[in-house]
Amino acid sequence: MSCPGARAGVLRPVQRQPAGNSGTGSAWTKTEKRDPERTREAIAAVAATATFPAGVAKADPIPDEIRLDHKLGGDALAQVRPKNIPSDPANHWRWMAFAPSLIEGSEVQAQAIITHELVHIAQFKKVWGAYEKDTSPGRPSWEKYLEPFQKRARVEGPEELEAHVTSLDFLKRLAPDEQGTALRGLFSSYVSTSAYVPPAGETMAITTEEVGPRILDSYKGADPALQERMGRVLWWALLDVGPAKATWVTVLRELKPIAVKGYADPTFRQLYDDALAAEGIKLATRR
């Protein structure tokens, strides 16, 4: 990794446009959006303001450490790639890839997304540390060693929930569409975690018992529009994940105020009723 002096010398000031909606809109300039070098500079600048979780030392990236991948996009604007770890285990920025379109949203959203990915960095730091300590003759390759940590149910459940819960710290400052994106990830991973049964010996990254109260606190402090959005997206997540009856009942019970808010909107109530009926869930069960 570069010395601190080299870092400071490479990163040039990035010009910003005034944000017109209390910090929720995009303040990136057109130049930054179309020029790869300026895009890397912009991402590096906002990455330095992200929240670093326990286990990840705060290190401001330089633009050359920002990898751009034009194949990323949509809801996947950044990604940790653990297969890259052996090539540069000391520099976690080299483990990540970013969509150039990351800077098409607000800077707050970019900050939230990078904070999310840094949680995944912390998760893989633990895995890499355990791998390095394994000196047994039969130690598998790194890719083989990763396999149990990349099981779909584990990744989409507790591993993602631990990262998605960080969005609660940014939620009120995001634009409405950005809130929707963040909430879809949060509630989908919450439902998946509620349904997840870890294999013997696995310690879950996080549980719904830990996250549920934090979501409810965020809901209580939200404005009416955000509360309605939270209610609507919770039901969307349940329909999208399609868990077993027991998980439906558990999630509706644990996040009851949010579920009630979503159900109060008649727009999709018939859809909710049909889904509940299909699971054999009675009105008294979900209230």
SULZI-V68220 format. One record per backbone hydrogen bond with DSSP energy under -0.5 kcal/mol. NH is the residue of the N-H (numbers start at 1). CO is the residue of the C=O. E is the energy in kcal/mol with one decimal. If there is no record, write none. Layout:
nh,co,e
NH,CO,E
NH,CO,E
//
This chain:
nh,co,e
7,3,-1.9
8,4,-2.2
9,5,-1.6
10,6,-1.5
11,7,-1.8
12,10,-0.7
15,13,-0.5
17,27,-2.2
24,21,-1.6
33,29,-1.6
34,30,-1.3
35,31,-1.6
36,34,-0.6
39,35,-2.6
40,36,-2.6
41,37,-2.0
42,38,-2.7
43,39,-2.5
44,40,-2.6
45,41,-2.2
46,42,-2.0
47,43,-2.4
48,44,-1.4
49,46,-1.3
50,47,-1.3
52,50,-0.5
53,51,-0.6
56,53,-1.9
57,55,-0.5
65,62,-2.1
66,63,-1.8
67,65,-0.7
68,66,-0.5
69,98,-2.7
72,69,-1.5
73,76,-1.0
76,73,-2.0
77,75,-0.8
79,97,-2.3
81,95,-3.7
82,80,-0.6
84,81,-2.3
85,82,-1.5
87,84,-0.8
88,84,-0.7
88,85,-1.4
91,88,-1.3
92,90,-0.7
94,91,-1.4
95,92,-1.3
96,93,-1.1
97,79,-2.3
98,67,-2.6
99,77,-2.7
102,99,-2.4
103,100,-1.3
104,101,-2.1
105,102,-0.8
107,25,-0.7
110,106,-2.0
111,107,-2.4
112,108,-2.5
113,109,-2.7
114,110,-2.3
115,111,-2.2
116,112,-2.3
117,113,-2.3
118,114,-2.1
119,115,-1.0
119,116,-0.8
120,116,-1.2
121,117,-2.0
122,118,-2.1
123,119,-2.1
124,120,-2.5
125,121,-2.1
126,122,-1.5
127,123,-1.5
128,124,-2.9
129,125,-2.4
130,126,-2.1
131,127,-2.2
132,128,-2.5
133,129,-1.5
134,130,-0.8
134,131,-0.7
135,133,-1.0
139,136,-1.7
145,141,-2.7
146,142,-1.8
147,143,-0.7
147,144,-0.9
149,146,-1.5
150,146,-0.7
150,147,-1.5
151,148,-0.7
155,151,-2.7
156,152,-3.0
157,153,-1.0
159,154,-1.9
160,155,-1.2
161,157,-2.6
162,158,-2.2
163,159,-1.0
164,160,-3.4
165,161,-2.3
166,163,-1.1
167,164,-2.0
168,165,-1.4
169,166,-1.4
170,167,-1.5
171,167,-1.4
173,170,-1.5
174,170,-0.6
174,171,-1.3
179,175,-2.6
180,176,-2.1
181,177,-1.8
182,178,-2.4
183,179,-2.8
184,180,-2.2
185,181,-1.7
186,182,-2.2
187,183,-3.0
188,184,-2.0
189,185,-2.0
190,186,-1.7
191,187,-2.5
192,188,-2.4
193,189,-2.2
194,190,-2.3
195,191,-1.6
196,192,-0.8
198,196,-0.6
202,199,-2.1
204,202,-0.6
210,207,-0.6
211,207,-1.8
212,208,-3.2
213,209,-0.5
214,210,-0.5
214,211,-0.5
215,211,-2.2
216,212,-2.4
217,213,-2.2
218,214,-2.0
219,215,-2.4
220,216,-2.3
221,217,-1.5
222,219,-1.2
227,223,-2.5
228,224,-2.4
229,225,-1.9
230,226,-2.6
231,227,-2.2
232,228,-2.4
233,229,-2.5
234,230,-2.0
235,231,-1.6
236,232,-2.0
237,233,-2.6
238,234,-2.0
239,235,-2.4
240,236,-2.7
241,237,-3.0
242,238,-2.1
247,244,-0.7
248,244,-2.0
249,245,-2.5
250,246,-2.3
251,247,-2.8
252,248,-2.5
253,249,-1.9
254,250,-2.9
255,251,-2.4
256,253,-1.1
258,255,-0.7
259,255,-2.4
260,256,-3.0
261,257,-1.8
262,258,-2.2
263,259,-2.4
264,260,-1.6
265,261,-0.5
265,262,-1.0
266,264,-0.7
268,265,-0.7
269,266,-0.6
272,268,-2.0
273,269,-3.0
274,270,-2.5
275,271,-2.0
276,272,-2.6
277,273,-2.6
278,274,-2.1
279,275,-1.2
280,277,-1.0
281,276,-2.9
282,280,-0.6
285,282,-0.9
286,282,-1.3
287,283,-1.2
//
